[in-house]
Amino acid sequence: MRLISLLLFICATAVAQAEPEPTIRICDDTGCSDRPRSTTTFNPNADVNPEAERRLAALKEKAEKDPRAAYDLGLRYFRGDGVRQDSYQALQWMRDAAERGDRKAQTAVGKLYLMGLEEMGSDPAEAEKWLSIAAGRGDKEAKKLLTQASTAKKDEVAYRRWVDTQRQYLREYWQSRYTYRWYWNNNGWYYRDDY
């Protein structure tokens, strides 16, 4: 009887502890407060500024016609100036301006490819291409960066050659040197304990 009472007490305590509190403490830029658990705090339109949206739309319209405006828009996305910072959009607009012949954008795109941009790694070959175009048009910064891009490209090519030669060995190694630890038998997986 005592055992049953003890078990009931433990179960009741566990159930009481398992029930979530009706409120949760949330701290944000407005301060801390206890709010109901069902409260949502994400509001995608909270920071929408109609004037800023109008200006951005006007700059995008200009950017589609003028590569200098596309460069400016890319720079704004890169910095997060008047828009949400977005490295993908920054590169897209910068590259668009570079492809349409803007020399500053060509240098900027070359530098972005040389250094890499957040989630995008460096691409020395692409950097060399853009910096060569800008240097050929007289950009001094591009001329300085071009030697770095060429050196990085040579190192990258040597590295890629090494990786390609090693890839076959690695594939063979993975095929023959490592064995499985689990095997399927009688409708179930079993662990081999002989390692």
N, C-alpha and C positions, 0 to 999 in steps of 0.2 A: 504494500500500500504506500509505504514511504517512497519507494522507487517511482511509483506512478505519479505521486504528487510532485516529486522532484522533476520528472520529465515534463509534466504539464507546466510547471513553473518556468523551465528552460524554454519550452516552446512559446509560451506567452511572452516571455522577455524577448525572444528572437523576433516574433511577429511585431511587437511594439517597436523594436528598433528598426525593423525593415520598412515600416511605414515612413514615407518621405515627409519632410516638413512641408507645410502648405505654402511657405514662402522661401525665397532664396535671396541672399544678400548680393546685390549687384553694385559695383563701383565703376563709374565712367567719368567723363569730363564734367558732368553736372554734379558729381558727388556720389555718396553711397546711400543706398536705401534698400529696404526689404520690399521685394515685389513678389506677386504670385508666380508660382512656377510656370504657369501657362502664358506669361508675358513674353512677347517678342520684342526685341530691341533693334533688329535690323530694319532700316528704312532706306531703300536704295535712292529715294528721291530727297533725302534729308539735306544733302549738300548741293542740290541743283540750283544754280544761279541762272535765271533766264537771260540776263544780260551777257554773262560769260558764254552761255550756249550760243547766243546770237552772234557774238564776236568770233567764236570758234567756227561756226558754220560759214561766216563770211570769209575767214582766212582759208578754210578748206576750198571754197569756191575759187578764190584767187590762186591757191596752190595748184589747182588743176590746170590753170592757164599759164602761170608764171613759175618757172623753176626756182626763182629767188624766194618766192612765197612758200614753196614746198620745202626749201632748205630751212626757212624760218620756222615753219610748222614742225618739222622734224626736230629742230633744236628745242622748241617748246615742249614737245613730248619727252625728249631726253631729260630736260631739266625739271619737268613737272610745273612749268610756268604758265598758269592760267588754265591748265588741263591736268587731268590725272596722269602721273608719270607712267609711261608705257614704252619700254625699250623696243618692243616689236614695231609699234607705230612709228617710233623715232627712226628706226632703220628703214622702214618702208618709204617714208616721206623723203629722207635723205637720199636714198638710192634713186628714187624717182627723179629728184632734182639733179643728181649726178648723171643719170642716163640722158637727161635733156640738156646736158652741157654746162651746168653750173660748176665752175672751178672750185669754189669753196666747198661745195657739197662733195665733189670728187675727192678732195683732200680729206674731208671729214669721214667719208665712207671708207677710204683707204686706211685711215687711222683706226676706225672702229673695227675693221677686219683684222688689222695688225694686233691690236690690243685685246680684242674680244669684248663682248658686251654682255654683262650679267650671265644669263643662261647660255649665251652663244659663245663658244670657244673661238680662239683666233683661227684665221684662215690666211696664212702668209701669201699664198698664190693669188687669192682674190685681192688682198691688200696691195700686192705688187702691181697688179693690173690697174687699179684705180689711182695709185700714187704715180705710176708711169704716165698716165693720161694727164694728171694735174701738173706733174713736173714738166712734161712736154709743153704745157701751156704757160710755163713760167712761174709756177707757185714755188716759193723758196722753202716753205715748210715741207711740202711734198718731196722736194729733192733730198732734204735731210732724212726723211723717213724712208725713202726708197731704198737706201743702202741697208737699213735695218730689216726691211721687208725682204730684200733679196737674200740676206744672210739667214733669216728665219725660214725662208722658203727652201734654201739648200739643206738646212738642218732637218726640216720637215720631210723633204724628199728622201733623205738618207734614213730617217726614222721609219718612214712608210715602207721603204725597201726592206729594211730589217724585219719589220712586222710581217710583211708578206712572205719572207723566207721562213720565218718562225711559225707562221700560222699552220703550215702543213705538219710540222713536227708536233705542234701543240695538239692538233686534231688527232694525230696518231696516238699521242700520249694519253689523251682522254679516252680514246677507244680501247686501248689495251692495258694501261697501267692501273687504272682504278677499277675495282670490282664493286658490285652491288652488295649491300649489307642486308637487304630485305629480299625475300623471295616469296612467290605466290605458290601456295599449296593447299588443296582441299578448300577452296573458296575463302582463303584468308591470307594475309601477309604475315610472314614469320621472319624474325631477326636472326641472322647468322651470328653466332657468338664466338666464332673461331678466328678472330682477327688479333 
